[in-house]
């Protein structure tokens, strides 16, 4: 009985039937009528809201998180919803605040992976005020809503 070695080099050299698709994954949250996409690698946890004030630190485990007023920085107004339904995004970048940073949002819609090709750059002719902010890196459509892609490091440098 003779065994023939079958090389996989032929398989590796063949082109893929479908090219690989690059995706980015975001936590999609809302502040007022605007939907914001936070890169998932920045979001450590989503918590129920325990504060209405951006003045006092938020207790999280053994840490005191700085509450960053992202809504004011982006020129957004929070929706008139009860504070118990709001959420807090705990962001991982500890370089901006000693123990981390918390962002108050009205709601968290989903964790969503989008093809990079579907994220459009923000053009100079964009009509939404939020589009003019330097932390907005792009926009994509999801369920008939514009979702603004954030650069958290740029945004938090301004508010932390």
Phi and psi in radians as a Rosetta constraint file:
Dihedral C 1 N 2 CA 2 C 2 CIRCULARHARMONIC -1.903 0.35
Dihedral N 2 CA 2 C 2 N 3 CIRCULARHARMONIC 2.280 0.35
Dihedral C 2 N 3 CA 3 C 3 CIRCULARHARMONIC -1.800 0.35
Dihedral N 3 CA 3 C 3 N 4 CIRCULARHARMONIC 2.365 0.35
Dihedral C 3 N 4 CA 4 C 4 CIRCULARHARMONIC -1.858 0.35
Dihedral N 4 CA 4 C 4 N 5 CIRCULARHARMONIC 2.280 0.35
Dihedral C 4 N 5 CA 5 C 5 CIRCULARHARMONIC -1.289 0.35
Dihedral N 5 CA 5 C 5 N 6 CIRCULARHARMONIC 2.231 0.35
Dihedral C 5 N 6 CA 6 C 6 CIRCULARHARMONIC -1.893 0.35
Dihedral N 6 CA 6 C 6 N 7 CIRCULARHARMONIC 2.002 0.35
Dihedral C 6 N 7 CA 7 C 7 CIRCULARHARMONIC -1.352 0.35
Dihedral N 7 CA 7 C 7 N 8 CIRCULARHARMONIC 2.549 0.35
Dihedral C 7 N 8 CA 8 C 8 CIRCULARHARMONIC -1.697 0.35
Dihedral N 8 CA 8 C 8 N 9 CIRCULARHARMONIC 0.082 0.35
Dihedral C 8 N 9 CA 9 C 9 CIRCULARHARMONIC -1.079 0.35
Dihedral N 9 CA 9 C 9 N 10 CIRCULARHARMONIC -0.565 0.35
Dihedral C 9 N 10 CA 10 C 10 CIRCULARHARMONIC -1.147 0.35
Dihedral N 10 CA 10 C 10 N 11 CIRCULARHARMONIC -0.658 0.35
Dihedral C 10 N 11 CA 11 C 11 CIRCULARHARMONIC -1.175 0.35
Dihedral N 11 CA 11 C 11 N 12 CIRCULARHARMONIC -0.716 0.35
Dihedral C 11 N 12 CA 12 C 12 CIRCULARHARMONIC -1.195 0.35
Dihedral N 12 CA 12 C 12 N 13 CIRCULARHARMONIC -0.539 0.35
Dihedral C 12 N 13 CA 13 C 13 CIRCULARHARMONIC -1.466 0.35
Dihedral N 13 CA 13 C 13 N 14 CIRCULARHARMONIC -0.287 0.35
Dihedral C 13 N 14 CA 14 C 14 CIRCULARHARMONIC -1.249 0.35
Dihedral N 14 CA 14 C 14 N 15 CIRCULARHARMONIC 2.521 0.35
Dihedral C 14 N 15 CA 15 C 15 CIRCULARHARMONIC -1.269 0.35
Dihedral N 15 CA 15 C 15 N 16 CIRCULARHARMONIC 2.555 0.35
Dihedral C 15 N 16 CA 16 C 16 CIRCULARHARMONIC -1.157 0.35
Dihedral N 16 CA 16 C 16 N 17 CIRCULARHARMONIC 2.520 0.35
Dihedral C 16 N 17 CA 17 C 17 CIRCULARHARMONIC -1.091 0.35
Dihedral N 17 CA 17 C 17 N 18 CIRCULARHARMONIC -0.692 0.35
Dihedral C 17 N 18 CA 18 C 18 CIRCULARHARMONIC -2.158 0.35
Dihedral N 18 CA 18 C 18 N 19 CIRCULARHARMONIC 2.310 0.35
Dihedral C 18 N 19 CA 19 C 19 CIRCULARHARMONIC -1.151 0.35
Dihedral N 19 CA 19 C 19 N 20 CIRCULARHARMONIC 2.680 0.35
Dihedral C 19 N 20 CA 20 C 20 CIRCULARHARMONIC -1.117 0.35
Dihedral N 20 CA 20 C 20 N 21 CIRCULARHARMONIC 2.495 0.35
Dihedral C 20 N 21 CA 21 C 21 CIRCULARHARMONIC -1.891 0.35
Dihedral N 21 CA 21 C 21 N 22 CIRCULARHARMONIC 2.217 0.35
Dihedral C 21 N 22 CA 22 C 22 CIRCULARHARMONIC -1.507 0.35
Dihedral N 22 CA 22 C 22 N 23 CIRCULARHARMONIC 2.312 0.35
Dihedral C 22 N 23 CA 23 C 23 CIRCULARHARMONIC -2.222 0.35
Dihedral N 23 CA 23 C 23 N 24 CIRCULARHARMONIC 2.709 0.35
Dihedral C 23 N 24 CA 24 C 24 CIRCULARHARMONIC -2.182 0.35
Dihedral N 24 CA 24 C 24 N 25 CIRCULARHARMONIC 2.475 0.35
Dihedral C 24 N 25 CA 25 C 25 CIRCULARHARMONIC -1.939 0.35
Dihedral N 25 CA 25 C 25 N 26 CIRCULARHARMONIC 2.348 0.35
Dihedral C 25 N 26 CA 26 C 26 CIRCULARHARMONIC -2.284 0.35
Dihedral N 26 CA 26 C 26 N 27 CIRCULARHARMONIC 2.662 0.35
Dihedral C 26 N 27 CA 27 C 27 CIRCULARHARMONIC -1.648 0.35
Dihedral N 27 CA 27 C 27 N 28 CIRCULARHARMONIC 2.040 0.35
Dihedral C 27 N 28 CA 28 C 28 CIRCULARHARMONIC -1.669 0.35
Dihedral N 28 CA 28 C 28 N 29 CIRCULARHARMONIC 2.075 0.35
Dihedral C 28 N 29 CA 29 C 29 CIRCULARHARMONIC -2.196 0.35
Dihedral N 29 CA 29 C 29 N 30 CIRCULARHARMONIC 2.864 0.35
Dihedral C 29 N 30 CA 30 C 30 CIRCULARHARMONIC -2.150 0.35
Dihedral N 30 CA 30 C 30 N 31 CIRCULARHARMONIC 2.452 0.35
Dihedral C 30 N 31 CA 31 C 31 CIRCULARHARMONIC -2.233 0.35
Dihedral N 31 CA 31 C 31 N 32 CIRCULARHARMONIC 1.980 0.35
Dihedral C 31 N 32 CA 32 C 32 CIRCULARHARMONIC 1.104 0.35
Dihedral N 32 CA 32 C 32 N 33 CIRCULARHARMONIC -2.348 0.35
Dihedral C 32 N 33 CA 33 C 33 CIRCULARHARMONIC -1.536 0.35
Dihedral N 33 CA 33 C 33 N 34 CIRCULARHARMONIC -0.088 0.35
Dihedral C 33 N 34 CA 34 C 34 CIRCULARHARMONIC -1.618 0.35
Dihedral N 34 CA 34 C 34 N 35 CIRCULARHARMONIC 2.419 0.35
Dihedral C 34 N 35 CA 35 C 35 CIRCULARHARMONIC -1.830 0.35
Dihedral N 35 CA 35 C 35 N 36 CIRCULARHARMONIC 2.334 0.35
Dihedral C 35 N 36 CA 36 C 36 CIRCULARHARMONIC -2.103 0.35
Dihedral N 36 CA 36 C 36 N 37 CIRCULARHARMONIC 2.466 0.35
Dihedral C 36 N 37 CA 37 C 37 CIRCULARHARMONIC -1.919 0.35
Dihedral N 37 CA 37 C 37 N 38 CIRCULARHARMONIC 1.972 0.35
Dihedral C 37 N 38 CA 38 C 38 CIRCULARHARMONIC -1.698 0.35
Dihedral N 38 CA 38 C 38 N 39 CIRCULARHARMONIC 2.228 0.35
Dihedral C 38 N 39 CA 39 C 39 CIRCULARHARMONIC -0.964 0.35
Dihedral N 39 CA 39 C 39 N 40 CIRCULARHARMONIC 2.302 0.35
Dihedral C 39 N 40 CA 40 C 40 CIRCULARHARMONIC -1.061 0.35
Dihedral N 40 CA 40 C 40 N 41 CIRCULARHARMONIC -0.519 0.35
Dihedral C 40 N 41 CA 41 C 41 CIRCULARHARMONIC -1.209 0.35
Dihedral N 41 CA 41 C 41 N 42 CIRCULARHARMONIC -0.245 0.35
Dihedral C 41 N 42 CA 42 C 42 CIRCULARHARMONIC -1.553 0.35
Dihedral N 42 CA 42 C 42 N 43 CIRCULARHARMONIC -0.387 0.35
Dihedral C 42 N 43 CA 43 C 43 CIRCULARHARMONIC -1.624 0.35
Dihedral N 43 CA 43 C 43 N 44 CIRCULARHARMONIC 1.994 0.35
Dihedral C 43 N 44 CA 44 C 44 CIRCULARHARMONIC -1.402 0.35
Dihedral N 44 CA 44 C 44 N 45 CIRCULARHARMONIC -0.689 0.35
Dihedral C 44 N 45 CA 45 C 45 CIRCULARHARMONIC -2.854 0.35
Dihedral N 45 CA 45 C 45 N 46 CIRCULARHARMONIC 2.705 0.35
Dihedral C 45 N 46 CA 46 C 46 CIRCULARHARMONIC -1.978 0.35
Dihedral N 46 CA 46 C 46 N 47 CIRCULARHARMONIC 2.185 0.35
Dihedral C 46 N 47 CA 47 C 47 CIRCULARHARMONIC -2.059 0.35
Dihedral N 47 CA 47 C 47 N 48 CIRCULARHARMONIC 2.774 0.35
Dihedral C 47 N 48 CA 48 C 48 CIRCULARHARMONIC -1.245 0.35
Dihedral N 48 CA 48 C 48 N 49 CIRCULARHARMONIC 2.595 0.35
Dihedral C 48 N 49 CA 49 C 49 CIRCULARHARMONIC -1.228 0.35
Dihedral N 49 CA 49 C 49 N 50 CIRCULARHARMONIC 2.363 0.35
Dihedral C 49 N 50 CA 50 C 50 CIRCULARHARMONIC -2.169 0.35
Dihedral N 50 CA 50 C 50 N 51 CIRCULARHARMONIC 0.078 0.35
Dihedral C 50 N 51 CA 51 C 51 CIRCULARHARMONIC -2.576 0.35
Dihedral N 51 CA 51 C 51 N 52 CIRCULARHARMONIC 2.640 0.35
Dihedral C 51 N 52 CA 52 C 52 CIRCULARHARMONIC -1.907 0.35
Dihedral N 52 CA 52 C 52 N 53 CIRCULARHARMONIC -0.050 0.35
Dihedral C 52 N 53 CA 53 C 53 CIRCULARHARMONIC -1.894 0.35
Dihedral N 53 CA 53 C 53 N 54 CIRCULARHARMONIC 2.392 0.35
Dihedral C 53 N 54 CA 54 C 54 CIRCULARHARMONIC -1.606 0.35
Dihedral N 54 CA 54 C 54 N 55 CIRCULARHARMONIC 0.050 0.35
Dihedral C 54 N 55 CA 55 C 55 CIRCULARHARMONIC -1.465 0.35
Dihedral N 55 CA 55 C 55 N 56 CIRCULARHARMONIC -0.611 0.35
Dihedral C 55 N 56 CA 56 C 56 CIRCULARHARMONIC -1.774 0.35
Dihedral N 56 CA 56 C 56 N 57 CIRCULARHARMONIC 2.556 0.35
Dihedral C 56 N 57 CA 57 C 57 CIRCULARHARMONIC -1.111 0.35
Dihedral N 57 CA 57 C 57 N 58 CIRCULARHARMONIC 2.683 0.35
Dihedral C 57 N 58 CA 58 C 58 CIRCULARHARMONIC -1.780 0.35
Dihedral N 58 CA 58 C 58 N 59 CIRCULARHARMONIC 2.178 0.35
Dihedral C 58 N 59 CA 59 C 59 CIRCULARHARMONIC -1.306 0.35
Dihedral N 59 CA 59 C 59 N 60 CIRCULARHARMONIC 2.218 0.35
Dihedral C 59 N 60 CA 60 C 60 CIRCULARHARMONIC -2.477 0.35
Dihedral N 60 CA 60 C 60 N 61 CIRCULARHARMONIC 1.843 0.35
Dihedral C 60 N 61 CA 61 C 61 CIRCULARHARMONIC 1.089 0.35
Dihedral N 61 CA 61 C 61 N 62 CIRCULARHARMONIC -2.194 0.35
Dihedral C 61 N 62 CA 62 C 62 CIRCULARHARMONIC -1.756 0.35
Dihedral N 62 CA 62 C 62 N 63 CIRCULARHARMONIC 0.311 0.35
Dihedral C 62 N 63 CA 63 C 63 CIRCULARHARMONIC -2.034 0.35
Dihedral N 63 CA 63 C 63 N 64 CIRCULARHARMONIC 2.706 0.35
Dihedral C 63 N 64 CA 64 C 64 CIRCULARHARMONIC -1.971 0.35
Dihedral N 64 CA 64 C 64 N 65 CIRCULARHARMONIC 1.928 0.35
Dihedral C 64 N 65 CA 65 C 65 CIRCULARHARMONIC -1.571 0.35
Dihedral N 65 CA 65 C 65 N 66 CIRCULARHARMONIC 2.393 0.35
Dihedral C 65 N 66 CA 66 C 66 CIRCULARHARMONIC -1.258 0.35
Dihedral N 66 CA 66 C 66 N 67 CIRCULARHARMONIC 2.280 0.35
Dihedral C 66 N 67 CA 67 C 67 CIRCULARHARMONIC -1.553 0.35
Dihedral N 67 CA 67 C 67 N 68 CIRCULARHARMONIC 2.059 0.35
Dihedral C 67 N 68 CA 68 C 68 CIRCULARHARMONIC -1.687 0.35
Dihedral N 68 CA 68 C 68 N 69 CIRCULARHARMONIC 2.206 0.35
Dihedral C 68 N 69 CA 69 C 69 CIRCULARHARMONIC -1.502 0.35
Dihedral N 69 CA 69 C 69 N 70 CIRCULARHARMONIC 1.377 0.35
Dihedral C 69 N 70 CA 70 C 70 CIRCULARHARMONIC -1.191 0.35
Dihedral N 70 CA 70 C 70 N 71 CIRCULARHARMONIC -0.630 0.35
Dihedral C 70 N 71 CA 71 C 71 CIRCULARHARMONIC -1.017 0.35
Dihedral N 71 CA 71 C 71 N 72 CIRCULARHARMONIC -0.828 0.35
Dihedral C 71 N 72 CA 72 C 72 CIRCULARHARMONIC -1.128 0.35
Dihedral N 72 CA 72 C 72 N 73 CIRCULARHARMONIC -0.707 0.35
Dihedral C 72 N 73 CA 73 C 73 CIRCULARHARMONIC -1.096 0.35
Dihedral N 73 CA 73 C 73 N 74 CIRCULARHARMONIC -0.671 0.35
Dihedral C 73 N 74 CA 74 C 74 CIRCULARHARMONIC -1.520 0.35
Dihedral N 74 CA 74 C 74 N 75 CIRCULARHARMONIC -0.070 0.35
Dihedral C 74 N 75 CA 75 C 75 CIRCULARHARMONIC 1.314 0.35
Dihedral N 75 CA 75 C 75 N 76 CIRCULARHARMONIC 0.523 0.35
Dihedral C 75 N 76 CA 76 C 76 CIRCULARHARMONIC -1.814 0.35
Dihedral N 76 CA 76 C 76 N 77 CIRCULARHARMONIC 2.699 0.35
Dihedral C 76 N 77 CA 77 C 77 CIRCULARHARMONIC -1.993 0.35
Dihedral N 77 CA 77 C 77 N 78 CIRCULARHARMONIC 2.242 0.35
Dihedral C 77 N 78 CA 78 C 78 CIRCULARHARMONIC -1.104 0.35
Dihedral N 78 CA 78 C 78 N 79 CIRCULARHARMONIC 2.587 0.35
Dihedral C 78 N 79 CA 79 C 79 CIRCULARHARMONIC -1.232 0.35
Dihedral N 79 CA 79 C 79 N 80 CIRCULARHARMONIC 2.631 0.35
Dihedral C 79 N 80 CA 80 C 80 CIRCULARHARMONIC -1.367 0.35
Dihedral N 80 CA 80 C 80 N 81 CIRCULARHARMONIC 1.242 0.35
Dihedral C 80 N 81 CA 81 C 81 CIRCULARHARMONIC -1.995 0.35
Dihedral N 81 CA 81 C 81 N 82 CIRCULARHARMONIC 2.686 0.35
Dihedral C 81 N 82 CA 82 C 82 CIRCULARHARMONIC -1.038 0.35
Dihedral N 82 CA 82 C 82 N 83 CIRCULARHARMONIC 2.501 0.35
Dihedral C 82 N 83 CA 83 C 83 CIRCULARHARMONIC -1.080 0.35
Dihedral N 83 CA 83 C 83 N 84 CIRCULARHARMONIC -0.445 0.35
Dihedral C 83 N 84 CA 84 C 84 CIRCULARHARMONIC -1.225 0.35
Dihedral N 84 CA 84 C 84 N 85 CIRCULARHARMONIC -0.332 0.35
Dihedral C 84 N 85 CA 85 C 85 CIRCULARHARMONIC -1.605 0.35
Dihedral N 85 CA 85 C 85 N 86 CIRCULARHARMONIC -0.191 0.35
Dihedral C 85 N 86 CA 86 C 86 CIRCULARHARMONIC -1.257 0.35
Dihedral N 86 CA 86 C 86 N 87 CIRCULARHARMONIC 2.858 0.35
Dihedral C 86 N 87 CA 87 C 87 CIRCULARHARMONIC -2.222 0.35
Dihedral N 87 CA 87 C 87 N 88 CIRCULARHARMONIC 2.810 0.35
Dihedral C 87 N 88 CA 88 C 88 CIRCULARHARMONIC -2.130 0.35
Dihedral N 88 CA 88 C 88 N 89 CIRCULARHARMONIC 2.221 0.35
Dihedral C 88 N 89 CA 89 C 89 CIRCULARHARMONIC -1.659 0.35
Dihedral N 89 CA 89 C 89 N 90 CIRCULARHARMONIC 2.138 0.35
Dihedral C 89 N 90 CA 90 C 90 CIRCULARHARMONIC -1.595 0.35
Dihedral N 90 CA 90 C 90 N 91 CIRCULARHARMONIC 2.023 0.35
Dihedral C 90 N 91 CA 91 C 91 CIRCULARHARMONIC -1.648 0.35
Dihedral N 91 CA 91 C 91 N 92 CIRCULARHARMONIC 2.538 0.35
Dihedral C 91 N 92 CA 92 C 92 CIRCULARHARMONIC -1.402 0.35
Dihedral N 92 CA 92 C 92 N 93 CIRCULARHARMONIC -0.360 0.35
Dihedral C 92 N 93 CA 93 C 93 CIRCULARHARMONIC -1.272 0.35
Dihedral N 93 CA 93 C 93 N 94 CIRCULARHARMONIC 1.686 0.35
Dihedral C 93 N 94 CA 94 C 94 CIRCULARHARMONIC -1.364 0.35
Dihedral N 94 CA 94 C 94 N 95 CIRCULARHARMONIC -0.143 0.35
Dihedral C 94 N 95 CA 95 C 95 CIRCULARHARMONIC -1.260 0.35
Dihedral N 95 CA 95 C 95 N 96 CIRCULARHARMONIC -0.346 0.35
Dihedral C 95 N 96 CA 96 C 96 CIRCULARHARMONIC -1.577 0.35
Dihedral N 96 CA 96 C 96 N 97 CIRCULARHARMONIC -0.434 0.35
Dihedral C 96 N 97 CA 97 C 97 CIRCULARHARMONIC -2.521 0.35
Dihedral N 97 CA 97 C 97 N 98 CIRCULARHARMONIC 2.565 0.35
Dihedral C 97 N 98 CA 98 C 98 CIRCULARHARMONIC -0.941 0.35
Dihedral N 98 CA 98 C 98 N 99 CIRCULARHARMONIC -0.765 0.35
Dihedral C 98 N 99 CA 99 C 99 CIRCULARHARMONIC -2.001 0.35
Dihedral N 99 CA 99 C 99 N 100 CIRCULARHARMONIC 0.192 0.35
Dihedral C 99 N 100 CA 100 C 100 CIRCULARHARMONIC 1.976 0.35
Dihedral N 100 CA 100 C 100 N 101 CIRCULARHARMONIC -3.002 0.35
Dihedral C 100 N 101 CA 101 C 101 CIRCULARHARMONIC -2.489 0.35
Dihedral N 101 CA 101 C 101 N 102 CIRCULARHARMONIC 2.505 0.35
Dihedral C 101 N 102 CA 102 C 102 CIRCULARHARMONIC -2.066 0.35
Dihedral N 102 CA 102 C 102 N 103 CIRCULARHARMONIC 2.386 0.35
Dihedral C 102 N 103 CA 103 C 103 CIRCULARHARMONIC -2.054 0.35
Dihedral N 103 CA 103 C 103 N 104 CIRCULARHARMONIC 2.168 0.35
Dihedral C 103 N 104 CA 104 C 104 CIRCULARHARMONIC -1.451 0.35
Dihedral N 104 CA 104 C 104 N 105 CIRCULARHARMONIC 2.254 0.35
Dihedral C 104 N 105 CA 105 C 105 CIRCULARHARMONIC -2.286 0.35
Dihedral N 105 CA 105 C 105 N 106 CIRCULARHARMONIC 2.765 0.35
Dihedral C 105 N 106 CA 106 C 106 CIRCULARHARMONIC -1.266 0.35
Dihedral N 106 CA 106 C 106 N 107 CIRCULARHARMONIC -0.662 0.35
Dihedral C 106 N 107 CA 107 C 107 CIRCULARHARMONIC -2.813 0.35
Dihedral N 107 CA 107 C 107 N 108 CIRCULARHARMONIC 2.792 0.35
Dihedral C 107 N 108 CA 108 C 108 CIRCULARHARMONIC -2.011 0.35
Dihedral N 108 CA 108 C 108 N 109 CIRCULARHARMONIC 2.130 0.35
Dihedral C 108 N 109 CA 109 C 109 CIRCULARHARMONIC -1.494 0.35
Dihedral N 109 CA 109 C 109 N 110 CIRCULARHARMONIC -0.853 0.35
Dihedral C 109 N 110 CA 110 C 110 CIRCULARHARMONIC -3.012 0.35
Dihedral N 110 CA 110 C 110 N 111 CIRCULARHARMONIC 2.959 0.35
Dihedral C 110 N 111 CA 111 C 111 CIRCULARHARMONIC -1.841 0.35
Dihedral N 111 CA 111 C 111 N 112 CIRCULARHARMONIC 2.173 0.35
Dihedral C 111 N 112 CA 112 C 112 CIRCULARHARMONIC -2.353 0.35
Dihedral N 112 CA 112 C 112 N 113 CIRCULARHARMONIC 2.323 0.35
Dihedral C 112 N 113 CA 113 C 113 CIRCULARHARMONIC -1.747 0.35
Dihedral N 113 CA 113 C 113 N 114 CIRCULARHARMONIC 2.223 0.35
Dihedral C 113 N 114 CA 114 C 114 CIRCULARHARMONIC -2.147 0.35
Dihedral N 114 CA 114 C 114 N 115 CIRCULARHARMONIC 2.515 0.35
Dihedral C 114 N 115 CA 115 C 115 CIRCULARHARMONIC -1.168 0.35
Dihedral N 115 CA 115 C 115 N 116 CIRCULARHARMONIC 2.366 0.35
Dihedral C 115 N 116 CA 116 C 116 CIRCULARHARMONIC -0.968 0.35
Dihedral N 116 CA 116 C 116 N 117 CIRCULARHARMONIC -0.630 0.35
Dihedral C 116 N 117 CA 117 C 117 CIRCULARHARMONIC -1.113 0.35
Dihedral N 117 CA 117 C 117 N 118 CIRCULARHARMONIC -0.365 0.35
Dihedral C 117 N 118 CA 118 C 118 CIRCULARHARMONIC -1.524 0.35
Dihedral N 118 CA 118 C 118 N 119 CIRCULARHARMONIC -0.122 0.35
Dihedral C 118 N 119 CA 119 C 119 CIRCULARHARMONIC -1.524 0.35
Dihedral N 119 CA 119 C 119 N 120 CIRCULARHARMONIC 2.022 0.35
Dihedral C 119 N 120 CA 120 C 120 CIRCULARHARMONIC -1.585 0.35
Dihedral N 120 CA 120 C 120 N 121 CIRCULARHARMONIC 2.547 0.35
Dihedral C 120 N 121 CA 121 C 121 CIRCULARHARMONIC -1.218 0.35
Dihedral N 121 CA 121 C 121 N 122 CIRCULARHARMONIC 2.682 0.35
Dihedral C 121 N 122 CA 122 C 122 CIRCULARHARMONIC -1.399 0.35
Dihedral N 122 CA 122 C 122 N 123 CIRCULARHARMONIC 2.162 0.35
Dihedral C 122 N 123 CA 123 C 123 CIRCULARHARMONIC -1.576 0.35
Dihedral N 123 CA 123 C 123 N 124 CIRCULARHARMONIC 2.830 0.35
Dihedral C 123 N 124 CA 124 C 124 CIRCULARHARMONIC -1.128 0.35
Dihedral N 124 CA 124 C 124 N 125 CIRCULARHARMONIC -0.434 0.35
Dihedral C 124 N 125 CA 125 C 125 CIRCULARHARMONIC -1.533 0.35
Dihedral N 125 CA 125 C 125 N 126 CIRCULARHARMONIC 0.148 0.35
Dihedral C 125 N 126 CA 126 C 126 CIRCULARHARMONIC -1.083 0.35
Dihedral N 126 CA 126 C 126 N 127 CIRCULARHARMONIC 2.396 0.35
Dihedral C 126 N 127 CA 127 C 127 CIRCULARHARMONIC -1.572 0.35
Dihedral N 127 CA 127 C 127 N 128 CIRCULARHARMONIC -0.464 0.35
Dihedral C 127 N 128 CA 128 C 128 CIRCULARHARMONIC -1.233 0.35
Dihedral N 128 CA 128 C 128 N 129 CIRCULARHARMONIC 2.369 0.35
Dihedral C 128 N 129 CA 129 C 129 CIRCULARHARMONIC -1.040 0.35
Dihedral N 129 CA 129 C 129 N 130 CIRCULARHARMONIC -0.630 0.35
Dihedral C 129 N 130 CA 130 C 130 CIRCULARHARMONIC -1.074 0.35
Dihedral N 130 CA 130 C 130 N 131 CIRCULARHARMONIC -0.499 0.35
Dihedral C 130 N 131 CA 131 C 131 CIRCULARHARMONIC -1.134 0.35
Dihedral N 131 CA 131 C 131 N 132 CIRCULARHARMONIC -0.374 0.35
Dihedral C 131 N 132 CA 132 C 132 CIRCULARHARMONIC -1.458 0.35
Dihedral N 132 CA 132 C 132 N 133 CIRCULARHARMONIC -0.165 0.35
Dihedral C 132 N 133 CA 133 C 133 CIRCULARHARMONIC -1.275 0.35
Dihedral N 133 CA 133 C 133 N 134 CIRCULARHARMONIC 2.445 0.35
Dihedral C 133 N 134 CA 134 C 134 CIRCULARHARMONIC -1.175 0.35
Dihedral N 134 CA 134 C 134 N 135 CIRCULARHARMONIC -0.329 0.35
Dihedral C 134 N 135 CA 135 C 135 CIRCULARHARMONIC -1.470 0.35
Dihedral N 135 CA 135 C 135 N 136 CIRCULARHARMONIC -0.156 0.35
Dihedral C 135 N 136 CA 136 C 136 CIRCULARHARMONIC -1.464 0.35
Dihedral N 136 CA 136 C 136 N 137 CIRCULARHARMONIC 2.071 0.35
Dihedral C 136 N 137 CA 137 C 137 CIRCULARHARMONIC -1.759 0.35
Dihedral N 137 CA 137 C 137 N 138 CIRCULARHARMONIC -0.324 0.35
Dihedral C 137 N 138 CA 138 C 138 CIRCULARHARMONIC 3.111 0.35
Dihedral N 138 CA 138 C 138 N 139 CIRCULARHARMONIC -3.083 0.35
Dihedral C 138 N 139 CA 139 C 139 CIRCULARHARMONIC -2.592 0.35
Dihedral N 139 CA 139 C 139 N 140 CIRCULARHARMONIC 2.542 0.35
Dihedral C 139 N 140 CA 140 C 140 CIRCULARHARMONIC -2.451 0.35
Dihedral N 140 CA 140 C 140 N 141 CIRCULARHARMONIC 2.840 0.35
Dihedral C 140 N 141 CA 141 C 141 CIRCULARHARMONIC -1.674 0.35
Dihedral N 141 CA 141 C 141 N 142 CIRCULARHARMONIC 2.406 0.35
Dihedral C 141 N 142 CA 142 C 142 CIRCULARHARMONIC -2.602 0.35
Dihedral N 142 CA 142 C 142 N 143 CIRCULARHARMONIC 2.086 0.35
Dihedral C 142 N 143 CA 143 C 143 CIRCULARHARMONIC 0.903 0.35
Dihedral N 143 CA 143 C 143 N 144 CIRCULARHARMONIC 0.822 0.35
Dihedral C 143 N 144 CA 144 C 144 CIRCULARHARMONIC 1.128 0.35
Dihedral N 144 CA 144 C 144 N 145 CIRCULARHARMONIC 0.363 0.35
Dihedral C 144 N 145 CA 145 C 145 CIRCULARHARMONIC -2.105 0.35
Dihedral N 145 CA 145 C 145 N 146 CIRCULARHARMONIC 2.540 0.35
Dihedral C 145 N 146 CA 146 C 146 CIRCULARHARMONIC -1.401 0.35
Dihedral N 146 CA 146 C 146 N 147 CIRCULARHARMONIC 2.300 0.35
Dihedral C 146 N 147 CA 147 C 147 CIRCULARHARMONIC -2.021 0.35
Dihedral N 147 CA 147 C 147 N 148 CIRCULARHARMONIC 2.101 0.35
Dihedral C 147 N 148 CA 148 C 148 CIRCULARHARMONIC -1.560 0.35
Dihedral N 148 CA 148 C 148 N 149 CIRCULARHARMONIC 2.167 0.35
Dihedral C 148 N 149 CA 149 C 149 CIRCULARHARMONIC -1.494 0.35
Dihedral N 149 CA 149 C 149 N 150 CIRCULARHARMONIC 2.169 0.35
Dihedral C 149 N 150 CA 150 C 150 CIRCULARHARMONIC -1.720 0.35
Dihedral N 150 CA 150 C 150 N 151 CIRCULARHARMONIC 2.608 0.35
Dihedral C 150 N 151 CA 151 C 151 CIRCULARHARMONIC -1.786 0.35
Dihedral N 151 CA 151 C 151 N 152 CIRCULARHARMONIC 1.683 0.35
Dihedral C 151 N 152 CA 152 C 152 CIRCULARHARMONIC -1.038 0.35
Dihedral N 152 CA 152 C 152 N 153 CIRCULARHARMONIC -0.628 0.35
Dihedral C 152 N 153 CA 153 C 153 CIRCULARHARMONIC -1.117 0.35
Dihedral N 153 CA 153 C 153 N 154 CIRCULARHARMONIC -0.707 0.35
Dihedral C 153 N 154 CA 154 C 154 CIRCULARHARMONIC -1.216 0.35
Dihedral N 154 CA 154 C 154 N 155 CIRCULARHARMONIC -0.733 0.35
Dihedral C 154 N 155 CA 155 C 155 CIRCULARHARMONIC -1.124 0.35
Dihedral N 155 CA 155 C 155 N 156 CIRCULARHARMONIC -0.823 0.35
Dihedral C 155 N 156 CA 156 C 156 CIRCULARHARMONIC -1.254 0.35
Dihedral N 156 CA 156 C 156 N 157 CIRCULARHARMONIC -0.451 0.35
Dihedral C 156 N 157 CA 157 C 157 CIRCULARHARMONIC -1.071 0.35
Dihedral N 157 CA 157 C 157 N 158 CIRCULARHARMONIC -0.543 0.35
Dihedral C 157 N 158 CA 158 C 158 CIRCULARHARMONIC -1.409 0.35
Dihedral N 158 CA 158 C 158 N 159 CIRCULARHARMONIC -0.562 0.35
Dihedral C 158 N 159 CA 159 C 159 CIRCULARHARMONIC -1.837 0.35
Dihedral N 159 CA 159 C 159 N 160 CIRCULARHARMONIC -0.326 0.35
